[in-house]
Amino acid sequence: MSDLVPLTGEPLALDLLNTRPSTPDGPVDLIATVDGLRAWLGLQADRLGGVLPEGGQARLPDDDLAAAVSAVHEVRAHAAAAIDQARRGLRPPEDALRGLNRAQRAAPAVRELVWDGVAVTAAPRREGSPGARLAAVLAEAVAELLTDPAVATVRKCAADDCAMLFLPAHPRRRWCSAARCGNRARVARHYRRHRAAGSG
């Protein structure tokens, strides 16, 4: 896979796992740096309510993001281990579940009640550092997927050189993205057919 733009649009837990795409040189970590994490947060801003500054902007200070990188990596590692087993119908590793629970407990959500001048509204609010808040939201997204029976339908992309995971909306879906791996597979199949026809 040469396209290093993060695959998004899957459940948040899978979008997190898909930040480690395969390349001809091996896996690449798209959120290894502050800039990488900031770019990914920008893509996910509408799904990270209560974590990012008001308005959903991914403009956290570099120091906060630098601290968040390791917290996010830890949640991603636990998520990868747990989801890999759960999607196969197997028991997730206990240390992965403990790590996800620990991340959620570090910054639990509270529905903060406020009067907006007309009615009482409630919005999720979290205490703690940006890294702890972000890790908690991501761990909760993983918990939602792990407890959803649909976790058993999570698939790995059928392309040999792709490690992306997806939750198929259609049972015949084989590729993480038709525009990415699906097109490459069709082009390769076309090339093989024409090459075989030309040599025969």
C-alpha positions in Angstrom: 0.0 0.0 0.0 1.6 3.2 -1.1 -1.2 5.6 -0.1 -0.3 6.8 3.4 -3.5 8.8 4.0 -5.3 7.3 7.0 -8.3 5.1 6.1 -11.3 6.6 8.0 -15.0 6.0 8.1 -14.9 2.7 10.0 -15.8 2.5 13.7 -13.4 4.7 15.6 -11.6 1.7 17.1 -10.8 0.4 13.6 -9.8 3.8 12.4 -7.3 3.8 15.2 -5.9 0.4 14.3 -5.7 1.5 10.7 -3.1 4.1 11.5 -0.5 1.4 11.0 -0.8 0.6 7.2 1.5 -1.8 5.5 4.0 -0.5 2.9 6.6 -2.4 0.8 9.1 -1.5 3.5 6.9 -2.7 6.3 4.3 -1.2 8.6 4.3 2.6 9.0 2.9 4.5 12.0 0.8 7.4 10.8 0.4 8.8 14.4 4.0 8.3 15.6 4.7 12.1 15.7 2.9 15.1 17.0 2.1 16.2 13.5 0.8 12.8 12.5 -1.4 12.6 15.6 -2.7 16.2 15.0 -3.6 15.3 11.3 -5.4 12.2 12.4 -7.3 14.1 15.2 -8.3 16.6 12.6 -9.9 13.8 10.5 -11.6 12.4 13.6 -12.6 15.8 15.2 -16.4 15.2 14.9 -16.1 11.9 16.7 -14.0 13.1 19.6 -16.4 15.3 21.5 -15.3 16.5 24.9 -11.6 15.7 24.2 -10.5 18.5 21.8 -10.7 22.2 22.5 -14.1 23.8 22.0 -15.3 23.7 18.4 -13.6 20.3 17.8 -10.3 21.8 16.7 -7.3 19.6 16.8 -5.1 22.5 17.9 -3.8 21.2 21.2 -0.4 22.5 22.2 2.6 20.4 21.0 3.5 19.4 24.5 0.0 18.0 25.2 0.1 16.1 21.9 3.5 14.8 22.6 2.3 13.3 25.9 -0.8 12.0 24.1 1.1 10.1 21.5 2.3 7.4 24.0 -1.2 7.1 25.6 -2.8 6.7 22.2 -0.2 4.1 21.2 -0.8 2.1 24.4 -4.6 2.1 23.7 -3.9 1.1 20.1 -1.7 -1.8 21.1 -4.3 -3.1 23.6 -7.1 -2.6 21.0 -5.1 -4.5 18.3 -4.7 -7.5 20.6 -8.2 -7.5 21.9 -10.0 -7.0 18.5 -7.8 -9.5 16.8 -8.9 -12.2 19.2 -12.5 -11.1 19.5 -13.1 -11.0 15.8 -12.1 -14.6 15.6 -14.4 -15.6 18.4 -11.6 -16.0 20.9 -11.0 -14.6 24.4 -9.1 -11.3 24.2 -5.9 -11.2 26.3 -6.6 -10.2 29.9 -3.8 -7.6 29.9 -5.4 -5.9 26.9 -8.7 -5.7 28.6 -7.1 -4.4 31.8 -5.2 -1.7 29.8 -8.4 -0.6 28.0 -10.2 -0.4 31.4 -7.4 1.5 32.9 -7.5 4.1 30.1 -11.2 4.6 30.5 -10.9 5.0 34.3 -8.2 7.6 33.9 -10.7 10.2 32.4 -14.3 9.1 32.9 -17.0 11.1 31.2 -19.5 13.1 33.2 -22.6 14.5 31.7 -22.2 18.1 32.7 -25.6 19.9 33.1 -25.8 23.5 32.1 -28.6 26.0 31.6 -28.5 27.4 28.1 -31.0 30.2 28.7 -33.9 28.1 27.5 -33.4 24.6 28.8 -31.1 22.3 30.7 -28.6 20.6 28.4 -26.0 17.9 29.1 -22.7 17.5 27.4 -19.9 14.9 28.1 -16.9 16.4 30.0 -13.7 14.8 31.1 -11.1 15.8 33.6 -7.4 15.1 33.2 -4.7 15.7 30.7 -5.5 15.8 27.0 -3.6 12.5 26.6 -5.7 10.8 29.3 -8.9 12.2 27.9 -8.1 11.1 24.3 -7.0 7.6 25.5 -10.2 7.3 27.5 -12.4 8.2 24.4 -10.5 5.8 22.2 -10.6 3.0 24.8 -14.4 3.5 25.1 -14.7 3.2 21.3 -12.8 -0.1 21.5 -15.1 -1.2 24.3 -18.1 -0.4 22.2 -16.8 -2.5 19.3 -15.7 -5.4 21.5 -19.1 -5.6 23.1 -21.0 -5.4 19.8 -21.8 -8.8 18.2 -20.6 -7.2 14.9 -17.0 -7.5 16.1 -17.2 -11.1 14.8 -17.6 -9.7 11.3 -14.6 -7.4 11.3 -12.4 -8.4 8.4 -8.8 -7.8 7.2 -8.5 -6.4 3.7 -8.1 -9.2 1.1 -5.1 -7.4 -0.6 -1.9 -9.3 0.2 0.0 -6.1 1.1 -2.7 -4.5 3.2 -3.3 -4.8 6.9 -6.4 -2.6 7.2 -9.4 -3.8 9.1 -13.0 -3.0 8.2 -16.6 -3.7 9.3 -18.4 -4.8 6.1 -21.8 -3.3 5.5 -22.2 -5.9 2.7 -21.2 -9.5 3.2 -19.3 -9.6 -0.1 -17.0 -6.7 0.7 -13.4 -7.8 0.4 -11.3 -4.6 0.4 -10.7 -1.9 2.9 -11.5 0.5 0.2 -12.6 0.0 -3.4 -10.6 3.1 -4.4 -7.4 1.8 -2.7 -7.0 -2.0 -2.7 -10.0 -2.9 -4.8 -8.8 -0.9 -7.8 -5.2 -2.2 -7.4 -6.5 -5.8 -7.4 -8.7 -5.2 -10.5 -5.8 -3.6 -12.4 -3.5 -6.5 -11.4 -6.1 -9.1 -12.4 -6.6 -7.3 -15.8 -2.8 -7.2 -16.3 -2.4 -10.9 -15.6 -5.3 -11.8 -17.9 -3.9 -9.8 -20.8 -0.4 -11.0 -20.2 -1.6 -14.6 -20.2 -3.7 -14.0 -23.4 -0.7 -12.4 -25.1 1.6 -15.3 -24.2 -0.9 -18.0 -25.3 
